[in-house]
Amino acid sequence: MQPSDAFWHLTNFFAPAVVLGAIAAALTKLLWWRELAGVSAVRLWAWASAATAIASLIGLVVFERDGRMATYAGMVLACAAALWWAGFRGR
């Protein structure tokens, strides 16, 4: 595998995590704008993207392949938990 192939392979593997994190963080800031006024959108995005990336890696290890529906469900749950942790913890 060429280095450029490895780069694109990893980019495409983590792209759903980054996009899901960005969309979920934006919608969270939009829906709970009063409660999350003091929380940065970048903070929410970083927590959500990191949690979904970890869930995606766990799914790859457990199922030995990418793209299983259980992995995607785990990504959604991890994203929701990370958004709660980063936005509403300690209130």
Secondary structure in CASP SS format (residue, H / E / C, confidence):
PFRMAT SS
TARGET T0000
AUTHOR 0000-0000-0000
METHOD secondary structure of the structure
MODEL  1
M C 1.00
Q C 1.00
P H 1.00
S H 1.00
D H 1.00
A H 1.00
F H 1.00
W H 1.00
H H 1.00
L H 1.00
T H 1.00
N H 1.00
F H 1.00
F H 1.00
A H 1.00
P H 1.00
A H 1.00
V H 1.00
V H 1.00
L H 1.00
G H 1.00
A H 1.00
I H 1.00
A H 1.00
A H 1.00
A H 1.00
L H 1.00
T H 1.00
K H 1.00
L H 1.00
L H 1.00
W C 1.00
W C 1.00
R C 1.00
E C 1.00
L C 1.00
A C 1.00
G C 1.00
V C 1.00
S C 1.00
A H 1.00
V H 1.00
R H 1.00
L H 1.00
W H 1.00
A H 1.00
W H 1.00
A H 1.00
S H 1.00
A H 1.00
A H 1.00
T H 1.00
A H 1.00
I H 1.00
A H 1.00
S H 1.00
L H 1.00
I H 1.00
G H 1.00
L H 1.00
V H 1.00
V H 1.00
F H 1.00
E C 1.00
R C 1.00
D C 1.00
G C 1.00
R C 1.00
M H 1.00
A H 1.00
T H 1.00
Y H 1.00
A H 1.00
G H 1.00
M H 1.00
V H 1.00
L H 1.00
A H 1.00
C H 1.00
A H 1.00
A H 1.00
A H 1.00
L H 1.00
W H 1.00
W H 1.00
A H 1.00
G H 1.00
F H 1.00
R C 1.00
G C 1.00
R C 1.00
END
